[in-house]
Amino acid sequence: MSVVAAAALAAALLVVAPSKSHAADLPGGGDLGPNVHVFDPSTPDIQGQLDSVFKQQESAQFGTGRDAFFFKPGTYSNINAQLGFYTSIAGLGLSPDDTNINGDVTVDAGWFNGNATQNFWRSAENLALTPVSGTDRWAVAQAAPFRRMHVKGGLNLAPDGYGWASGGYIADSKIDGTVSPYSQQQWYTRDSSVGGWANGVWNMVFSGVKGAPAQGFPNPVYTTLDTTPVSREKPFLYLDGNDYKVFTPEKRTNASGTTWESGTPKGDSIPLDQFYVVKPGATAATINQALDQGLNLLFTPGIYHVDQTIDVKRANTVVLGLGYATIVPDNGVTAMKVADVDGVKLAGLLIDAGTTNSDTLLQVGPEGSSADHSANPTTVQDVFVRIGGAGPGKATTSMEINSNNTIVDHTWLWRADHGDGVGWETNRADYGLTVNGDNVLATGLFVEHFNKYDVQWNGENGKTIFFQNEKAYDAPNQAAVQDGATKGYAAYKVADSVNTHEGWGLGSYCNFTADPTIQQDHGFAAPDKAGVKFHDLLVVSLGGKGQYNHVINNTGSATSGTSTVPSTVVSYP
């Protein structure tokens, strides 16, 4: 066949061959799905609807229910919103004072005999409360943020009866009265205002909090920074007239106090039609198609199995979850990856490891990321990770931060110590947080029970303000946690190559229930260099089940006995 004839035939085939179809563009906006409950002041029986969900969720620690309650701007009276597991409550105003509840948002621990140490996964946001008794009760444990709230009274952080409690996190909030932790072991409060602070047990940390108690660690147990180096509040859903929008607050440097008390908060509003509203049943392929179209993501409450990685490639993308929207990676994929771009905002998600081991569950920036994002960092806020508990799960590393300047603002990375699918190898998870990027800031870092290092920090000029950790309860013996010549993997390990690092208010606890003879040489390990500094460190042996020989490196007294008394180091080196 001649070249001319071949070309003619090819042209004819192109004409008659059907064109490859492209999937229709996905629509932005729409309704918020079956698990979002929106009220206005005229809605009948609001209390009944709140009570119905609470009855289902009060003790459903590893259940499948996911709910979000939203209150339109206005005034509501005689409300007591009791929050169980995987339940969020929020106002839909631009300011918390737009939505007033004459009543309470309550977390207590009756379901667990007055013990609040398992009151996980619930949240309150963007409301003004006038508590009936004058004091609201918020007796939470980990992964239970209290954001952008105005309490016109006091705030009690302990359960009825003052049983054990292990929280907690407050940000961008104003409490007119006194915050009373009572039995709370530790707490972090950021960029807020309080009328007073009653006490502390082991580790109370404040940054940018007006009215915070003065620095006093170790007695009293207060670590107080006047400002937060860099912060950007979590994106939130609100109503502009009848239109839903997502507000993304602006970045602040050396902040103190809330973003909203002095007037309209600064930031950007994004209409809901620029979001793909993800509802139960959505697939990873559809979610990625929405991202490729340039849409942001709003995950409505539900559980989402993904058989491919959710790839966030575009700068300034917002991925916002409501009501503890949960992503479960199948077949060992990474649940979500973020490109090395500016200004991505991840918030309000629970990533639950699948039964096949994932190398990582969340990766921010690929390996080798090198761009400078100081002007517009990526933020990871209220993004929680769980390995085991709801069933067997495995992941080598839970969260890997490779992009420079990333802000991790409130996370709880948890290898489960109870529930289903729990065992030293059953829910194997070697590393919690791995930081390879430079100039990364963690504010409110909770990481627990990993098989090796809970935190390993390899990047330069990292900073952590508040860290809470328990070592893995179920280590079978000393050999299982031997780190070369070192007894036990440090809870927080700064790489020997690092020249500059700083941390404030960091605590590690051991409770080796499987073998109480296990020793940890130290809770913290870091190179002895002038630029590597720590302030206000503590280690605690819970009831004598295991002991620490030092606090950091070879510095700090050993823990001993069964009295659960911290060993502290005020300044290192």
C-alpha positions in Angstrom: 0.0 0.0 0.0 1.3 3.4 -0.9 2.0 6.0 1.7 -0.7 8.2 0.3 -3.3 5.3 0.3 -2.3 4.4 3.9 -2.8 8.0 5.0 -6.2 8.1 3.3 -7.3 4.8 5.0 -6.1 6.1 8.4 -8.0 9.3 7.9 -11.2 7.3 7.0 -10.8 5.2 10.1 -10.5 8.3 12.2 -13.7 9.6 10.8 -15.8 6.4 11.3 -14.3 5.3 14.6 -16.4 6.4 17.6 -14.7 9.0 19.7 -13.6 8.1 23.2 -16.3 9.3 25.6 -15.4 11.5 28.5 -17.2 11.2 31.8 -19.6 14.0 32.3 -18.4 16.7 34.7 -19.5 16.2 38.2 -21.7 18.9 39.7 -20.6 21.0 42.6 -22.8 21.8 45.6 -26.1 20.1 46.3 -27.6 18.8 49.5 -25.5 17.6 52.5 -26.6 14.0 52.6 -28.6 11.9 55.0 -26.4 12.3 58.1 -26.3 16.1 58.4 -29.1 17.6 60.5 -29.8 21.3 60.0 -32.0 23.2 62.5 -33.4 26.7 62.7 -35.1 28.3 65.7 -38.5 27.2 64.4 -37.5 23.5 63.9 -39.8 21.3 66.1 -38.4 18.9 68.7 -34.8 19.7 68.3 -34.1 18.2 71.7 -35.8 14.9 70.6 -33.6 14.7 67.5 -30.4 15.3 69.5 -31.5 12.7 72.1 -32.3 10.1 69.5 -28.8 10.3 68.0 -27.1 10.4 71.4 -29.0 7.2 72.4 -27.5 5.5 69.4 -24.0 7.0 69.7 -23.4 7.3 73.5 -21.5 4.0 73.8 -20.9 3.2 70.1 -17.2 3.6 70.3 -16.4 1.5 67.2 -19.8 1.8 65.5 -20.7 3.0 62.0 -22.9 5.9 62.9 -21.7 9.4 61.8 -23.7 12.6 62.4 -23.3 16.3 62.2 -25.8 18.8 63.7 -25.8 22.4 62.3 -27.7 25.3 63.9 -28.6 28.2 61.7 -28.0 31.7 63.1 -30.5 32.6 65.8 -31.3 31.9 69.4 -32.2 28.5 70.8 -33.4 27.9 74.3 -33.8 24.8 76.6 -31.3 22.8 74.7 -28.9 20.2 76.1 -27.0 18.6 73.3 -25.3 15.5 74.7 -22.7 14.3 72.2 -21.7 10.7 71.8 -19.2 9.1 69.5 -18.7 10.5 65.9 -21.0 13.4 66.5 -20.3 17.0 65.7 -22.3 20.1 66.6 -21.7 23.5 65.0 -23.3 26.9 64.3 -23.7 28.2 60.7 -22.8 31.8 61.4 -19.7 33.6 60.4 -19.1 34.3 64.1 -20.0 32.0 67.0 -22.0 34.8 68.5 -24.4 34.5 65.5 -25.8 31.3 66.9 -26.8 31.4 70.6 -27.8 28.4 72.6 -29.4 29.1 76.0 -28.4 25.7 77.2 -25.5 23.2 77.1 -23.4 21.1 74.8 -22.5 18.2 77.1 -20.0 15.4 77.2 -20.0 13.2 80.3 -19.0 9.6 81.0 -22.0 7.8 82.4 -21.7 5.2 79.7 -18.2 4.2 81.1 -18.9 4.5 84.8 -17.6 8.0 85.1 -14.3 7.4 83.4 -13.8 9.9 80.6 -10.6 8.5 79.2 -12.4 7.0 76.2 -14.6 9.9 75.2 -13.0 10.2 71.8 -14.2 11.5 68.4 -16.7 14.3 68.9 -16.6 18.0 68.4 -18.2 21.4 69.0 -17.6 24.4 66.9 -18.8 28.0 66.2 -21.5 28.3 68.8 -22.2 30.7 71.7 -23.4 28.9 74.9 -25.1 30.3 77.9 -25.0 27.2 80.2 -28.0 26.5 82.4 -26.0 26.1 85.6 -23.4 28.7 84.6 -20.8 26.1 83.6 -20.8 23.8 80.6 -19.4 20.2 80.9 -16.9 19.1 78.2 -15.3 15.9 79.7 -13.5 14.6 76.6 -10.5 12.5 75.8 -8.5 12.7 72.5 -9.8 13.7 69.0 -12.5 15.9 70.5 -11.8 19.5 69.5 -13.6 22.5 71.0 -13.1 25.2 68.3 -14.4 28.7 67.8 -16.7 28.5 70.8 -17.9 31.3 73.1 -18.9 30.0 76.5 -20.8 32.7 78.5 -19.9 31.1 81.7 -17.4 28.5 82.9 -16.2 25.3 81.4 -15.7 22.0 83.3 -13.4 19.5 81.6 -14.1 16.6 84.1 -16.8 14.0 84.2 -19.5 14.0 86.9 -17.8 12.4 89.9 -14.4 13.7 88.8 -13.3 10.4 87.3 -10.2 10.0 85.1 -10.0 12.2 82.0 -7.4 12.4 79.2 -7.9 15.3 76.8 -7.9 17.7 75.1 -7.9 20.7 72.8 -9.4 24.2 72.6 -8.7 26.7 69.9 -10.0 30.1 68.7 -12.5 30.1 71.7 -13.6 32.5 74.4 -14.6 31.2 77.8 -15.8 34.1 79.9 -15.6 32.3 83.1 -13.0 29.8 84.5 -11.9 26.6 82.8 -11.7 23.9 85.4 -9.8 20.8 84.3 -10.0 19.0 87.7 -9.0 15.4 86.8 -7.8 16.1 83.2 -4.2 14.7 82.9 -3.2 17.1 80.1 -4.7 19.8 77.8 -3.6 22.2 75.1 -5.3 25.6 74.4 -4.3 27.8 71.5 -5.2 31.3 70.4 -8.1 31.8 72.8 -9.3 33.8 75.8 -10.1 32.5 79.2 -11.5 34.1 82.3 -9.3 31.9 84.5 -7.8 28.4 84.7 -8.3 26.4 87.9 -5.7 23.7 88.0 -3.6 21.1 86.2 -2.6 17.5 86.8 0.5 16.7 84.6 0.8 19.0 81.6 -1.3 22.1 80.7 0.0 24.0 77.7 -1.1 27.4 76.4 0.0 29.4 73.3 -1.5 32.7 72.4 -4.1 32.5 75.2 -5.3 35.7 76.8 -5.9 35.1 80.5 -3.7 31.9 80.6 -1.9 31.2 83.9 1.8 32.2 84.1 4.6 29.8 83.2 5.2 27.5 86.1 6.2 24.0 85.0 6.7 21.7 86.8 4.8 23.2 89.8 2.2 24.3 88.8 2.2 22.3 85.6 1.8 25.2 83.2 3.7 25.8 80.0 2.7 29.2 78.7 3.8 30.8 75.4 2.5 34.4 74.8 1.9 33.7 71.1 1.6 30.9 68.6 4.4 31.1 66.0 2.1 30.4 63.0 -1.5 29.4 62.9 -4.4 29.3 60.5 -7.8 28.3 61.8 -9.7 25.3 60.5 -12.1 25.9 57.5 -15.8 25.8 58.4 -19.2 25.6 56.8 -21.5 28.6 57.2 -24.6 30.3 55.7 -24.4 33.5 53.7 -28.1 34.3 53.5 -29.5 31.1 52.2 -26.2 30.0 50.5 -23.8 27.5 52.0 -20.2 28.6 51.8 -16.9 27.4 53.4 -14.8 30.0 55.1 -11.0 29.6 55.2 -9.4 31.9 57.8 -6.2 33.6 56.9 -2.8 32.7 58.3 -1.7 34.5 61.4 1.9 35.0 62.7 2.6 35.3 66.4 -1.1 35.2 67.1 -2.8 35.7 70.5 -6.6 35.6 71.1 -9.4 34.6 68.8 -9.9 35.5 65.2 -13.5 36.7 65.7 -13.9 38.8 68.9 -12.8 42.1 67.3 -15.1 41.9 64.3 -15.5 40.0 61.0 -12.8 37.4 60.7 -10.3 37.7 57.9 -10.1 35.1 55.2 -11.8 33.8 52.1 -15.3 32.4 51.4 -15.8 29.6 48.9 -19.3 28.9 47.5 -20.5 25.3 48.0 -20.8 24.9 44.2 -17.0 24.9 44.2 -17.1 21.7 46.3 -17.9 18.2 45.3 -20.2 17.1 48.1 -19.1 13.5 48.9 -21.8 11.3 50.2 -21.9 7.7 51.4 -21.4 5.3 48.4 -18.9 7.6 46.6 -15.9 5.9 45.1 -12.3 6.9 45.0 -12.5 7.2 41.2 -15.3 9.7 41.5 -13.6 11.7 44.2 -10.4 11.9 42.1 -12.5 13.0 39.1 -13.9 15.8 41.2 -10.4 16.9 42.2 -9.2 16.7 38.6 -12.1 19.0 37.6 -10.8 21.6 40.1 -13.4 21.1 42.8 -12.7 21.0 46.5 -14.1 18.2 48.6 -16.7 18.3 51.3 -17.1 14.8 52.9 -20.5 14.4 54.6 -20.7 12.1 57.6 -20.2 8.5 56.6 -17.6 5.7 56.0 -15.8 5.7 52.7 -13.8 2.7 51.4 -11.2 3.7 48.8 -9.5 1.3 46.5 -7.2 4.0 45.1 -5.4 6.9 46.6 -7.2 10.2 46.9 -4.8 12.5 45.1 -4.9 16.2 46.0 -2.7 17.9 43.4 -4.0 21.5 43.1 -2.7 24.4 45.3 -5.3 25.8 47.8 -7.6 22.8 47.6 -9.9 22.4 50.6 -10.8 18.9 51.8 -13.2 19.3 54.7 -15.0 16.5 56.5 -18.2 16.7 58.6 -19.2 14.5 61.4 -16.0 12.4 61.5 -16.2 11.3 57.9 -14.1 8.2 57.8 -11.8 7.0 55.0 -10.8 3.3 54.9 -8.1 2.4 52.4 -8.5 -1.0 50.8 -5.8 -3.3 49.4 -3.0 -1.5 51.1 -3.3 1.8 49.2 -2.4 5.1 50.8 -5.7 6.8 51.7 -4.6 10.3 50.7 -1.6 12.0 49.1 -1.1 15.8 48.8 1.3 17.2 46.1 4.1 19.6 47.1 1.9 22.7 46.4 0.9 25.8 48.4 -2.1 26.1 50.8 -3.9 22.8 50.8 -6.3 22.6 53.8 -7.2 19.2 55.1 -9.6 19.1 58.1 -12.1 17.0 59.9 -11.3 13.5 58.8 -10.7 10.1 60.4 -8.5 7.7 58.5 -9.0 4.1 59.6 -6.4 1.6 58.5 -7.6 -1.3 56.3 -6.8 -5.0 56.8 -4.0 -5.0 54.2 -1.0 -3.1 55.4 -0.6 0.4 53.9 2.9 1.9 53.8 1.4 5.2 54.7 -2.1 6.4 55.4 -1.6 10.2 54.8 1.3 11.6 52.9 1.7 15.4 52.6 4.1 16.0 49.8 6.0 13.3 48.0 9.4 12.2 49.1 12.0 14.8 48.3 9.6 17.7 48.5 11.6 21.0 48.5 9.4 24.0 47.8 9.1 26.9 50.2 5.5 27.2 51.4 6.2 29.7 54.2 3.8 32.3 52.7 1.0 29.8 52.3 1.5 26.5 54.1 -0.5 23.4 53.9 -2.6 22.7 57.1 -3.7 19.4 58.6 -6.3 20.0 61.2 -8.5 17.6 63.2 -7.3 14.8 60.9 -7.2 11.7 63.0 -5.8 8.2 62.3 -6.8 4.9 63.8 -5.2 1.5 63.4 -7.3 -1.3 64.8 -10.2 -1.0 67.3 -13.0 -1.2 64.8 -11.4 -4.3 63.4 -7.9 -5.4 62.3 -5.9 -2.8 60.5 -2.2 -2.2 59.6 -0.1 0.7 58.4 3.7 1.1 58.6 3.5 4.9 59.0 0.3 6.8 59.8 1.2 10.3 58.7 4.2 11.4 56.7 4.9 15.1 56.3 7.4 15.9 53.5 6.3 19.4 52.4 8.1 22.2 54.1 6.3 24.6 56.4 3.3 22.3 57.0 1.2 23.0 60.1 -0.2 20.0 61.8 -2.8 21.5 64.2 -4.4 18.9 66.4 -4.1 15.3 65.5 -4.5 12.0 67.3 -2.7 9.1 65.7 -3.8 6.0 67.6 -2.8 2.4 67.3 -5.7 0.9 69.3 -5.0 -0.6 72.7 -8.6 -1.9 73.0 -11.5 -2.9 70.7 -11.5 -5.5 67.9 -8.4 -6.5 65.9 -5.9 -5.5 68.6 -2.6 -7.3 69.2 1.1 -6.7 68.9 1.1 -8.0 65.3 -2.6 -7.9 64.6 -2.7 -4.1 64.3 1.0 -3.6 63.6 1.9 0.0 63.1 5.6 0.9 63.5 5.5 4.7 63.2 2.9 7.4 64.0 4.2 10.7 62.6 7.2 11.0 60.4 8.4 14.5 59.5 10.9 14.9 56.7 10.0 18.5 55.7 11.7 21.5 57.1 10.1 24.3 59.2 7.1 22.0 60.1 5.1 23.1 63.1 2.9 20.8 65.2 0.4 22.3 67.7 -1.5 19.8 69.7 0.1 16.5 68.8 -1.3 13.3 70.3 0.4 10.1 69.2 0.0 6.8 71.0 0.9 3.1 71.1 3.0 2.6 68.0 5.3 -0.4 67.8 8.4 1.6 67.3 8.8 5.5 67.2 5.6 7.3 67.8 7.2 10.4 66.3 10.3 10.5 64.3 11.5 14.0 63.1 14.0 14.2 60.4 13.4 17.7 59.0 15.2 20.9 60.1 13.8 23.6 62.3 10.8 21.7 63.4 8.7 22.9 66.3 6.1 21.1 68.5 3.9 22.9 71.0 2.2 20.2 73.2 2.7 16.4 72.8 0.9 13.6 74.5 1.9 10.0 74.2 1.5 6.6 75.7 3.8 3.8 74.7 2.3 0.6 73.4 0.6 -1.2 76.3 0.9 -4.6 74.6 4.7 -4.9 74.0 5.2 -8.6 74.8 8.7 -8.3 76.3 11.8 -6.1 76.4 13.3 -7.7 73.3 10.2 -6.6 71.2 11.0 -2.9 71.8 14.8 -3.0 71.8 16.2 -0.2 69.7 19.7 -1.5 69.1 21.5 -0.9 72.4 18.7 1.3 73.6 15.9 -0.1 75.8 12.6 1.0 74.2 11.9 3.1 71.2 11.7 6.8 72.2 8.2 8.3 72.0 9.7 11.3 70.2 12.9 10.9 68.2 14.8 13.7 66.6 17.2 12.4 64.0 20.9 12.7 64.8 21.4 14.7 61.6 19.1 17.5 62.7 20.7 20.8 63.8 17.7 22.9 64.9 14.5 21.7 66.7 12.4 23.0 69.6 9.6 21.6 71.7 7.4 22.9 74.5 5.2 20.8 76.9 5.9 17.2 75.8 4.8 14.2 77.8 5.2 10.4 77.4 3.6 7.7 79.6 4.2 4.0 79.9 1.7 1.3 80.9 3.2 -2.0 79.8 0.4 -4.2 80.8 1.7 -7.3 79.0 5.1 -7.2 80.7 5.4 -4.6 83.5 9.2 -5.3 83.8 9.9 -3.5 80.5 12.2 -0.5 80.8 12.4 2.6 78.5 15.8 4.2 78.6 14.1 7.6 77.8 10.9 9.1 76.5 12.7 11.5 74.2 15.8 11.2 72.1 17.6 14.0 70.3 21.1 15.1 69.3 23.1 17.1 71.8 23.4 20.3 69.7 22.9 23.9 70.7 20.1 24.4 68.2 18.1 21.4 69.6 16.1 22.6 72.6 13.3 21.3 74.7 11.2 23.0 77.4 9.0 21.3 80.0 9.3 17.5 79.4 7.8 14.8 81.5 7.6 11.0 81.6 5.2 9.0 83.8 4.9 5.3 84.7 1.2 4.5 85.1 0.9 2.5 88.2 4.4 1.1 87.9 3.7 -0.9 84.7 7.1 -0.4 83.2 9.6 2.4 84.0 11.6 5.2 82.3 15.3 5.3 83.2 15.6 9.0 82.0 13.4 11.7 80.5 15.5 12.7 77.5 18.7 11.0 76.4 20.5 10.4 79.6 19.0 13.4 81.4 16.2 13.4 84.0 15.5 11.1 87.0 14.1 7.6 86.5 10.5 6.9 87.4 10.0 4.4 90.1 7.3 2.6 92.1 3.6 2.6 91.6 2.8 6.1 92.6 2.4 7.6 89.1 4.5 10.6 89.8 6.1 12.4 86.7 9.8 12.8 86.3 10.4 16.2 84.7 13.1 18.2 82.8 12.4 21.9 82.6 15.0 22.8 80.0 17.3 20.7 77.7 20.1 20.9 77.1 
